[in-house]
Every structure is written in C-alpha cells, then in structure tokens.
C-alpha cells in the first residue's frame, strides 16, 4: 500500500476510483491490463489520500445532481477499506449533497455501509452492483480467491432487496472450459431470482484477455488447471474476446429465464437506469421548505 495525492477524482462521466490496484486475486482481472498504464505493482494498492476532499469540492460546485459511480476498475471494498474507510467517507459526502450512487463490488463488506446506502436511496437512487461468476463454491475460491464467496454475495443481494435498495448483477466473465456451463448459469440465476435483482448484465458467455491480464491468467491456469493453457492457445490464440462454444445456447437460455422472471437483461437499458439520477419526491419537497 502507498498513498498518493491526485489532481482529480471524478471522470467526465462522474465515475471514480478511490483505490488503484486490487488484492482480490481474481485470475481473469482485466484491470491488470497494460493499457491502463499502472506504474506500480497491482497488489501494491495506491490509496488516493485526498479523494474525499476532492469529491467534496466537486459535488459542492456541481450545478446539477447526478449518479456517482465507483468500482469499475478497483473494488471500493478491498481489504484495506476496513482499516482506512475512504469509501465510507466518500459515501458520506455523496449522501450529504443528495447525489445518487451506482457502486460495484464483490465483497460483503459493503453491508458495513448499509446505513449510508439506505440514506442515499431515500433521497435519490442507490444501485448496488454485485459481480457473480461461479456457482460452485470450491471453484469460486480458485478463480476469485480473496473475495466473499458467491453464496455470501447472494446473501448481500437478499439483504439489499429487503432494504428496498435496487441491485444489478454483473454475470461474468464466463471462462471457457471452466465455468461456461448450463449448471453454472442456472445456479447464478437462481440466486438472482431469489434476491429479486432488478437486472443482470451479461456480455456473453465469454472472457476477454489483453496484454497484462492474459499472462497472469495463463500462469493461474498452469497452477490450477494443468494442460488448459495449451487448449486456450490452440483454440483462441491471442484473440481479445474468447467466446465459449456454449455461448449461443446459454445466452438464449439466459434471456428466456430473465424474461420469465421479469429481470431486466438489456445492456443499454440497464446502463441507462444506473446512470439516470432520480430525486425522491419526499426529499425534493423537504428541500423546498428547508
């Protein structure tokens, strides 16, 4: 871990990453890719020490409320968050200024901040996104070794639903020859149905590999799935998108199950939902008379 003062915290689309790097150890992680120009070891987490102050300044000066996103590149609830609390500080600022939140994680540590998530959702909209990839718990511990198990994340989804906080699941990546099966798909969807998720994002039964994360992924294949790297090389070479042979069949099944249970699966519709700010009428009226 190391600290760094940065010049800005919000992107042009109002996204932020409080930390840079990750200790989850997911074998497929795209954030390891060299195209992101990380100038330190991936597990040596860069902590943006002035993130809360920068966020406070930006939100105070914004003319219009919007959704603030976090978690797309670095999980806001990595282990260090329990010690440092930077994510919580930023949620407090978002809550204070009445902005919306779209937050993505693989950790049940998010429940520590349930009070803030509820408060944000009472004023505007708080959408919690949880990544689920692997129904088999033992396999999950191999491909995502340092995060909450799939079952634990599914419990988070149920708790959030009970608190009337909308949830979206990122289903993927699906690793060819590893978790690209109908059993895995049905298991994950059963969790989503049980938790009444608003929507599920799935970009195909596939995996993407770029320089940086490709090498790490192949090292992990050698470690945990001997002989599988050669199978990948033969079938995919250096392709960016690695579609499973089961892609068409399983995506058809995915769409039909989502439709049957009223779960939104249209990618464009889901991103529009997560990016659209909505102020609750009760809060709006309270502000008028404040």
C-alpha positions, -999 to +999 in steps of 0.1 A: +000+000+000+011+035-007-006+069-006-007+095-034-022+129-038-041+131-071-053+161-091-089+149-097-113+122-086-143+123-109-142+113-146-161+131-173-189+106-167-189+110-129-171+078-121-143+075-095-118+050-082-107+057-046-081+029-048-059+018-077-049-019-078-066-048-061-059-077-037-089-099-047-066-121-068-093-129-095-075-149-121-092-132-150-090-095-139-090-070-169-077-042-146-042-059-148-040-050-185-011-028-195-033-004-214-043+012-181-007+023-175-004+014-139+030+024-127+031+002-096+026-035-088-011-044-090-012-057-054+006-026-041-026-006-036-025+031-044-047+050-020-058+084-033-053+101+000-071+133-009-101+116-026-127+127+000-116+163-002-116+163-040-151+147-041-164+172-015-152+201-037-166+187-069-200+179-056-204+212-037-197+230-070-219+208-093-249+226-107-270+195-113-273+163-093-262+131-109-253+095-103-218+090-089-202+056-100-174+037-083-160+002-086-154-003-123-116-005-121-109-011-084-132-026-059-142+000-033-143-027-006-109-043-008-095-055+025-078-021+032-111-003+033-119-019+066-089-002+080-089+031+061-126+038+055-121+060+024-151+045+006-173+053+036-160+089+037-169+093+000-204+078+006-210+102+034-202+131+011-225+117-017-252+113+009-247+148+024-251+165-010-280+144-022-264+127-052-272+092-064-248+062-063-240+033-086-215+011-067-199-022-078-183-047-056-176-084-049-174-080-012-200-084+016-180-056+034-205-033+017-230-042+044-210-021+068-222+009+050-259-002+047-270+029+067-255+052+041-268+032+012-303+034+026-300+071+033-288+078-003-316+057-017-342+076+004-331+109-012-321+098-047-312+064-061-287+039-049-279+010-072-257-017-058-240-039-084-226-073-074-204-094-096-213-131-097-193-156-119-192-190-104-219-210-086-196-238-074-181-226-041-149-245-044-143-234-080-151-198-069-123-199-043-099-207-071-109-181-097-117-154-071-096-164-041-097-133-018-133-122-021-166-131-005-179-164-018-207-164-043-232-176-016-221-147+006-226-122-022-260-137-029-269-131+008-259-094+003-283-092-026-312-105-005-305-081+024-304-052+000-337-062-015-352-063+020-340-028+024-356-017-009-322-010-025-322-019-062-295-044-073-278-053-106-257-084-111-227-085-134-227-121-146-192-129-159-167-134-171-175-170-181-143-189-186-143-214-214-139-250-202-142-238-166-175-222-157-192-218-191-219-244-182-256-246-180-253-257-144-233-226-135-257-203-154-288-218-137-272-217-103-263-180-106-297-171-120-314-190-091-295-167-067-306-136-087-343-147-088-343-155-051-329-120-044-353-102-067-325-084-085-335-055-108-313-066-137-284-088-148-256-076-171-241-104-192-220-096-222-218-131-235-205-165-223-170-153-228-138-140-214-116-110-226-078-111-225-054-083-231-016-079-226-010-079-189-041-098-177-035-126-203-001-136-189-015-136-153-045-157-164-023-183-181+000-186-151-030-193-130-042-219-155-009-237-152-012-236-114-048-247-110-058-263-144-028-281-158-029-285-196-057-260-201-034-232-212-024-252-243-061-258-251-067-220-249-037-213-271-048-237-298-084-225-298-081-188-293-045-177-300-042-141-290-078-131-295-093-104-273-127-120-270-128-157-261-163-169-268-174-202-253-186-229-276-217-228-254-223-190-260-253-191-283-271-218-264-265-204-229-273-168-239-306-179-253-314-197-220-302-166-201-325-143-219-355-166-216-351-171-178-346-134-172-378-126-193-398-152-174-389-137-140-391-100-150-354-094-147-340-067-170-312-081-192-309-055-219-275-039-215-284-005-229-315-003-207-295-012-176-268+013-181-293+040-187-311+030-155-278+031-135-267+064-150-301+083-146-304+104-115-338+103-098-346+125-068-373+112-045-403+134-043-404+134-005-368+147-003-374+172-031-404+187-012-384+187+020-356+207+003-382+233-010-394+240+025-359+238+042 
